[in-house]
Amino acid sequence: MTTTHTLTRSLAIKNETKIVLVVADGLGGLPLEPGGKTELETANTPNLDTIAKKGVLGMSIPVLPGITVGSGPGHLGLFGYDPLQYNIGRGVLESLGIDFPLESKDVAIRGNFCTLDSQGKISDRRAGRIASEVGVKLCQKLDDIEIPGVEVFVRPVKEYRLVIVFRGEGLQGNVYDTDPQQTGVAPREAIASENGSHKTAEICREFLKQAREVLANDAPANFLTMRGIACKPAIPTFEEVYSLKSAAIAVYPMYRGLARLVGMDVLDAGQTLTDQVKCLQSNWNKYDFFFIHYKYTDSTGEDGNFPEKVTRIEELDAIMPDITSQKPDVLIVTGDHSTPSKMRSHSWHSVPVLLSAENCRFDGSASFGESACRQGELGQFEAKYLMLHALAHAGRLGKYGA
Amino acid sequence: MTTTHTLTRSLAIKNETKIVLVVADGLGGLPLEPGGKTELETANTPNLDTIAKKGVLGMSIPVLPGITVGSGPGHLGLFGYDPLQYNIGRGVLESLGIDFPLESKDVAIRGNFCTLDSQGKISDRRAGRIASEVGVKLCQKLDDIEIPGVEVFVRPVKEYRLVIVFRGEGLQGNVYDTDPQQTGVAPREAIASENGSHKTAEICREFLKQAREVLANDAPANFLTMRGIACKPAIPTFEEVYSLKSAAIAVYPMYRGLARLVGMDVLDAGQTLTDQVKCLQSNWNKYDFFFIHYKYTDSTGEDGNFPEKVTRIEELDAIMPDITSQKPDVLIVTGDHSTPSKMRSHSWHSVPVLLSAENCRFDGSASFGESACRQGELGQFEAKYLMLHALAHAGRLGKYGA
């Protein structure tokens, strides 16, 4: 079957153009009432509006209408990988989120420290929410567990959360969670859900057996459960599918990890937007494609803080001239999903897209916002097609058929 | 592969929300001339317009652009079942249309009484359009036919039209029509079009052999032809794919049958919109999802009666306050296809959609009509995604991926 990537591989043209993709996490929002404005529409964004006048707008659907996505599928879509085809397991995402350098032979697992009572039943699924420092020490102990034939890595995430990685030949990731999602029962055995994963299940059981001994005197964190047991997905790189040398400039580990997953170089982004733009400028000549991630449009939405999300959008707007001054051939500003402060969560609503390039079919947009994007030239499209727009506007796609 | 229903099954959240889907059959229309208004735009619809102000609009494509659908695929799409995947045979649809309680082992066939001349060739494909009362009596005679190993049901539809159902183990539905679609030739033999259907073909031949004897003296209806030989499709229920307890409030048998096909309870809808709304009100606490079907927007379109279609839309508008007073969490008003009175038939044109819910991205719509729907927040989408919108706005879908 001809997929998007079959096309991009066969049509790819190399040239000197630069593409910048700015992802304002959870950018899309909601008006608080009929006739009202969204966060993006409320924000004073003179720079984004100027870019809109020189570009085109549209609305992106992260996966399918009505489907709310997490960060993983949200970003994969923006990167042009069908999120329904490339499913990233929870364990993998958790590992990416702590900057763990996953390799192709890895199985990654999200662990939760828990409390077992004297009968071996779970009395607290989060081990009394132990302090992060305690979790760090327990992970160090567990990291010493040895299992013949595989390497074992145990890393703390936060409080009772941890990541376990098994590295070895022929490991598959299809093992049921051992977390029973309730108290008063024993943790489940690690059981393969598919035939190829019996070896992984066996390793999980051996690890849990040893962990029970190691943690025996560490109540309330005297055991752990496993969830989201998953392989690093086999995923082609940006270089392979788009012939793009690409770099990620992201402050948060999760987004660095997602970029690394598709083969981007992960640059030192610093801590602020200003740091990120400096990084962009100093690496300008080294790459064809830059992914800049901005987190605070999402976190303020999650907090239900409409005015703060507006402020964070205005902060992003303020930095835009430092990006446009680099004269990217294609500049895209969008989000991986909507996070309306009204809902205090990710949502299914489509996401505003702004694309500026020499050969845009300028659509007369005067400002960047949901209402304007609904009427834009790009129309409403699935996020997985965004990279096609990017490549096309960069002159990096040849003609399909004679 | 991940399908819409794989997603809805895995992401389903149960809650107390109520979803009401009002289907005005053939709602979409055409202006009679450039610059003119459609039937829906011509109608005075203050109540629908008020709902539009509190909701969002869009345009639904029943199957694919340019494809005109019948009631079967039109409704399957609205119910979230890909009409290209779930093909409902003509015989099955015809059986649903007379409220025949099809079971999973049934093969259903649309029959036409016809006239054979002395040489056994068809001289009239509709048996002189015999009166319905005559058809009823002939069907009673045919219903007595006995074939070892299967149950035989013969039911009148109208005039020369009838339904034949064979019930038995292992029957498949892939048998060619025996109707040659022309006069002056003999009816065709019943021949299997796929290997698994030889038994069904044999039963058809035996039935037709006996029918020829039974009807020998009943000219002009001295024989019958068979069309649309089909199995009841294996189709998952609303409860299975959406975790919704659902009910249909439809006056016409065809729509009750389509609802029954996807596992809805079929309620006593009475005869009028007022009856239907009373039924909605009295069953409000028993279901999560209500499908209300309104036929007259289609039949007036088929009649080519523009002003009458306008009147029928206004009748629907007048009843809307009795629906909104129930305070559904999600209210959708749309059609299964367009039936422009200008064309006197179903058409391929996209269909107006109105959705109202708390977490809509209000799009500033002031009225419900084709022009406004083109600019709406929901954009243009395939009908099979409507249920995703419904579930999302009802808070009944969890997040895809972390």
Interface residues (C-beta under 8 A of the other chain):
Chain A: L30 P31 E33 P34 G35 G36 T38 M59 V63 L64 P65 G66 I67 T68 V69 G70 S71 G72 P73 G74 P83 L84 Q85 N87 I88 R90 L93 E94 G228 P340 K342 M343 H346 S347 W348 H349 S350 E370 S371 R374 Q375 G379 Q380
Chain B: M1 T2 T4 L7 L11 K53 K54 N359 C360 R361 F362 D363 G364 Q375 G376 E377 L378 G379 Q380 F381 Y385 M387 L388 H389 A390 L391 A392 H393 L397 G398 K399 Y400 G401 A402
